[in-house]
Amino acid sequence: MPKYKIQLKQGKRTLVDYGEFKSVNHALAHYNLISTMKVSEILKVEYEDLKTPPIDDYNYRSLFKGMIKNNTSRKVKQVIFHNIKMGKSENDIYNSCITNMEIDSLAVDSVTASLFKT
């Protein structure tokens, strides 16, 4: 059975549950039946690493913020990345965004307004 990540909201409170369900519709029916919280998002878990996370040595930049843009549609989206490797530069992140990311199924043409927090 597929694993799903289910986001539930009620008032100011947001919870995330994980579960194995037959389908998205089965997950939605389950939470609508048993919970007063509203299901706001259901995502299929495609990859899960159950190994122990690495020890935190604080050898990283804590945050990168930037704006990715598609020039044809002029769509812009903010991206935030955490725990950036010390050896990675703004150009490395720029090239990775262009190679690996999309905005509404459109190619990323540029990255602007970048900021590192250390």
C-alpha positions in Angstrom: 0.0 0.0 0.0 1.2 3.5 -0.7 2.3 5.8 2.2 0.8 9.2 2.5 1.6 12.4 4.4 -1.7 14.0 5.5 -1.8 17.6 6.7 -4.7 18.5 9.1 -5.8 21.9 10.2 -8.1 23.3 12.8 -8.0 26.9 13.9 -4.3 27.9 14.4 -3.2 24.3 14.8 -1.6 22.2 12.0 -0.7 18.6 12.4 1.0 16.1 10.0 0.1 12.4 10.1 1.6 9.6 8.1 -0.2 6.5 7.1 -0.7 3.7 4.6 -3.9 3.8 2.7 -5.4 2.2 -0.4 -5.6 5.5 -2.2 -5.9 9.3 -1.6 -9.7 8.9 -1.5 -9.5 6.3 1.2 -7.2 8.5 3.3 -9.5 11.5 2.9 -12.6 9.3 3.8 -10.8 8.0 6.9 -9.9 11.4 8.3 -13.3 12.9 7.4 -14.9 10.0 9.3 -12.8 10.2 12.5 -11.5 13.7 12.9 -12.8 17.2 13.5 -9.7 18.6 11.8 -9.9 19.5 8.1 -7.6 17.7 5.7 -5.7 20.4 3.9 -3.2 18.4 2.0 -2.4 14.8 1.1 0.9 13.9 -0.4 2.2 10.5 -1.6 5.5 9.6 0.0 7.8 8.6 -2.9 11.0 8.5 -0.9 11.7 7.8 2.8 15.1 7.4 4.5 14.7 5.6 7.8 18.4 5.7 8.6 19.6 7.7 11.6 20.2 11.4 10.7 23.8 12.6 10.7 25.3 14.2 13.9 24.9 18.0 13.8 28.4 19.5 13.6 27.0 23.0 12.7 29.4 23.1 9.8 26.9 24.7 7.4 25.2 27.9 6.5 21.8 27.8 8.1 19.6 29.3 5.4 19.5 30.3 1.7 16.6 32.4 0.4 16.1 33.3 -3.2 13.6 33.9 -6.0 13.4 31.6 -9.0 11.8 33.0 -12.2 10.5 31.8 -15.5 11.1 34.7 -17.9 8.5 33.7 -20.5 5.5 33.6 -18.1 7.1 36.1 -15.7 6.2 33.7 -12.8 8.3 34.0 -9.7 8.5 31.8 -6.6 10.4 32.1 -3.4 12.6 29.2 -2.4 14.2 28.5 1.0 16.9 25.9 1.5 18.3 24.9 4.9 21.7 23.7 6.1 23.7 24.6 3.0 27.1 22.9 2.7 30.0 25.3 3.4 31.7 24.5 0.1 28.6 25.4 -2.0 28.4 28.9 -3.5 25.6 31.0 -4.8 26.5 29.8 -8.3 26.2 26.1 -7.2 22.7 26.7 -5.9 21.8 28.8 -9.0 22.9 26.0 -11.3 21.1 23.3 -9.3 17.8 25.4 -9.3 18.0 25.8 -13.1 18.7 22.1 -13.6 16.4 20.5 -11.1 13.5 22.8 -10.4 10.3 24.0 -12.2 7.7 26.7 -11.6 4.2 25.3 -12.5 5.8 22.9 -15.0 7.9 25.7 -16.6 11.7 25.8 -16.6 13.5 28.0 -14.2 15.4 30.7 -16.1 17.0 32.7 -13.4 17.6 33.0 -9.6 17.5 36.5 -8.1 17.6 38.2 -4.7 19.6 35.5 -3.0 20.5 35.6 0.6 22.7 33.4 2.9 22.1 33.4 6.6 25.1 32.1 8.6 
